[in-house]
Amino acid sequence: MMELKQIRLHVDGLELAGELHIPSRETIHPTLCICHGIPASPPDPTDRGYATLAQQFCHAGFITLIFNFRGTGKSKGNLDILGWTRDLQAAIDFLYNVKEVDKTRFCLLGFSGGAAVSVYTAAHDPRVSLVVTCACPADFRSLPEKGTPLETIRRFREIGAIRDEDFPSSIAEWQRGFETVTPVKWVDKISPRPLLLVHGDADELIPLEHALRLYRKAKEPKELRIIPGARHKMRLEKAAMDFVFDWLKARC
């Protein structure tokens, strides 16, 4: 019988909210950690898109974790991309203590900024078995309309992703976090574990060239899937999610 548990992760003195979807307690299962992207608008409590995705993978036999990175959803703290890497590390640590997790089939599925964090984390953590990225930036500097760091911080304040008036204590250090996480610096370190890059050719936020750059830098085994007509919110693109589902099932 499938089970849904509300969980809490504790990182850097912050509490992060998450949901763990377990197919059954009777055996071990392949495991999937889904990493959402950087928010562009205030949280919508009626949006259950990632939860629906988690349920689909759970029905297919995956233990699936979704959680809110710091500064998003019901999680505490302020949006900080380097902090997000520690959040994902904590999520992996948590899953490794779930006795039904098959540690040889441990997958990351990241979207946009969450995909960038997934690439960085997998490059540094050999426990990750394979990685799927959707609409992943190759870097953050060349994104269109990114604005200055001050403008970006102001925008995050407006949507509630930066909540403390004195954060960040150093704008330069906060900005360097994005440079550190830059996926094209790390994507080749995922090999020899499988990597799937999924991108829409109509992505309005992250041009397709980013996926091509990542694919050129990555080492085998790697695959690039371009979804005709797909825009940035890949979790809403049925063709993309169907392909990801089949790709993961074939390898887990």
Summary of the structure (lengths in Angstrom):
residues: 252
radius of gyration: 17.0
end to end distance: 20.3
largest distance: 51.7
contacts: 844
relative contact order: 0.14
helix: 37%
strand: 23%
